[in-house]
Amino acid sequence: MANTADLRNGLVINFNHDLFQVIEFQHVKPGKGNAFVRTKIKSLTTGKVLDNTFSSGATIFPVRVERHKFQYLYKDDMGFNFMNAETFDQVLIDEKLITNADLMKEGQEVEILINTENDSPLLCELPPFVELEVTYAEPGLKGDTANSPKKAIEVETGARIMVPLFIDEGQKIKVDTRTYDYVERVKS
């Protein structure tokens, strides 16, 4: 057991019979009344993000989780298969536990949050940036910068991303996995 003073980003808590990860929090001390903690928490089972307010000093129930590095192997009809980089154990994870699964390519290293109470995977997180090859890109019209200087392309994993007009098929680009934003071209 802990209280709201122990809140931090990334902490997993048991709240309303579900597991939530703290995305952000803010201690508020109004001029009148008691202090409170405003939080934004994400359900690890449904993926929904909730805004919740705890009174200052309220009891919270942290859940012990561990982060392990895994390598993505392949996808089949049962789900996504990963291998632990240290023990070489394989684990099968459902797609709803993976954030931005369409940006993940075979052989890529990811982090998986594991609940230590029952050794079950809670969440799979990609690195903040990935390098992907462009497999399909429509040609950009030269001088067409009045409407939108971006075009939709498809990368090797099948994801569609908006990029500047000068990106062509066969080039490698760096993509932000949290926002699907184009970052830069990768020098070969």
C-alpha positions in Angstrom: 0.0 0.0 0.0 1.1 3.5 -0.7 -0.4 7.0 -1.0 -0.7 9.7 -3.6 2.8 11.1 -2.6 4.2 7.9 -4.2 2.6 8.6 -7.6 5.0 8.8 -10.6 4.8 8.5 -14.3 4.8 4.8 -15.4 3.6 3.5 -12.1 1.0 0.7 -12.4 -1.8 0.7 -9.9 -4.8 -1.4 -9.1 -7.8 0.9 -9.3 -11.5 0.0 -9.7 -10.7 -3.7 -10.2 -8.4 -3.0 -13.2 -4.8 -2.3 -13.7 -3.9 1.3 -14.8 -0.6 3.0 -15.7 -0.1 6.6 -14.6 0.6 8.7 -17.7 0.8 12.0 -15.9 0.0 13.5 -12.6 -0.1 16.9 -11.0 -0.3 17.9 -7.3 -2.7 20.8 -6.8 -3.0 23.0 -3.7 -5.8 25.4 -4.2 -6.1 28.5 -2.1 -9.2 27.2 -0.4 -9.9 23.6 0.5 -7.7 20.4 0.6 -4.9 19.5 -1.8 -5.6 16.9 -4.4 -3.7 15.0 -7.2 -5.0 15.3 -10.8 -4.0 12.2 -12.8 -4.3 10.8 -16.3 -4.3 7.0 -16.2 -4.5 4.4 -18.9 -6.2 1.0 -18.5 -3.8 -1.8 -19.4 -6.8 -4.1 -20.3 -8.9 -1.8 -22.5 -6.4 1.0 -23.4 -8.8 3.7 -22.4 -7.3 6.9 -20.8 -9.2 8.3 -17.8 -8.8 11.6 -16.0 -9.1 10.9 -12.3 -8.7 13.1 -9.2 -7.4 11.6 -5.9 -7.5 13.5 -2.7 -4.1 14.2 -1.3 -2.9 11.4 0.9 -5.4 8.8 -0.5 -4.4 5.2 -0.5 -3.3 3.7 -3.8 -2.4 0.1 -4.5 0.7 -0.2 -6.7 1.3 -3.4 -8.7 4.9 -4.7 -9.0 5.8 -4.9 -12.7 9.1 -5.6 -14.5 10.2 -4.5 -17.9 11.9 -7.1 -20.0 13.5 -6.8 -23.4 11.9 -9.1 -26.0 12.5 -9.6 -29.7 9.5 -9.7 -32.1 9.6 -13.0 -34.0 6.4 -13.3 -36.1 2.6 -12.9 -36.2 0.3 -15.9 -36.7 -3.5 -16.4 -36.2 -3.0 -16.8 -32.4 -1.3 -13.4 -31.9 2.2 -11.9 -31.9 5.2 -14.1 -30.9 8.1 -12.7 -28.9 11.4 -14.1 -27.5 13.0 -13.0 -24.3 16.4 -11.6 -25.1 18.0 -13.1 -21.9 16.3 -16.5 -21.3 15.2 -17.2 -24.9 11.7 -18.1 -23.6 8.9 -17.4 -26.1 5.7 -15.7 -25.2 2.5 -15.1 -27.2 0.8 -11.7 -26.9 -2.6 -10.5 -28.1 -2.7 -7.5 -30.5 -4.7 -5.3 -28.1 -1.7 -5.3 -25.6 0.7 -3.9 -28.2 0.8 -0.1 -28.8 1.1 0.7 -32.5 1.5 -3.0 -33.7 1.5 -1.9 -37.3 4.9 -0.2 -36.9 6.6 -3.4 -35.6 8.8 -5.4 -37.9 10.3 -8.9 -37.4 13.5 -8.9 -35.4 12.7 -5.6 -33.7 13.5 -5.2 -30.0 10.6 -4.2 -27.7 9.9 -3.8 -24.0 7.1 -5.9 -22.4 5.7 -5.0 -18.9 5.2 -8.2 -16.9 3.0 -8.5 -13.8 5.2 -10.2 -11.3 2.3 -11.6 -9.3 1.1 -13.9 -12.0 3.9 -13.6 -14.7 1.4 -12.3 -17.3 2.3 -9.7 -19.9 0.5 -6.4 -19.4 1.7 -4.1 -22.2 4.2 -4.2 -25.1 5.9 -0.9 -26.0 7.9 -0.1 -29.1 11.0 2.1 -28.9 10.2 5.8 -29.4 11.6 5.8 -33.0 11.8 3.0 -35.7 13.4 3.0 -39.1 11.2 1.6 -41.9 11.6 1.2 -45.6 9.0 2.9 -47.9 7.3 0.3 -50.1 4.7 2.5 -51.8 4.8 6.2 -52.5 2.8 8.2 -55.0 4.8 10.7 -56.9 4.6 14.1 -55.4 3.5 16.9 -57.8 6.3 19.5 -58.1 5.2 22.9 -56.9 2.1 21.6 -55.2 2.7 23.2 -51.9 -0.4 25.3 -51.7 -2.7 22.6 -50.6 -0.7 20.2 -48.5 3.0 19.6 -48.7 2.6 16.0 -47.5 1.6 12.8 -49.1 0.5 9.3 -47.8 3.0 6.5 -48.1 3.1 2.8 -47.1 6.0 1.3 -45.2 7.3 -2.3 -45.0 5.0 -3.2 -42.1 1.9 -2.0 -43.9 1.3 1.2 -41.9 0.3 4.4 -43.7 2.2 7.6 -42.8 2.1 11.2 -43.9 5.5 12.4 -45.2 7.0 15.3 -47.2 6.7 15.2 -51.0 10.4 14.4 -51.6 10.1 10.9 -50.0 10.2 8.1 -52.6 9.9 4.3 -52.7 12.9 2.4 -51.5 14.1 5.1 -49.1 14.4 4.5 -45.3 12.7 6.9 -43.0 12.6 7.4 -39.2 9.0 7.3 -37.7 7.9 8.4 -34.2 6.0 5.4 -32.8 3.9 7.4 -30.4 2.4 9.8 -33.0 3.1 8.2 -36.4 4.9 11.3 -37.5 7.7 11.3 -40.0 11.0 12.4 -38.4 13.7 12.2 -41.0 15.3 10.3 -43.9 17.8 7.7 -42.8 21.2 7.9 -44.5 22.2 4.6 -46.0 
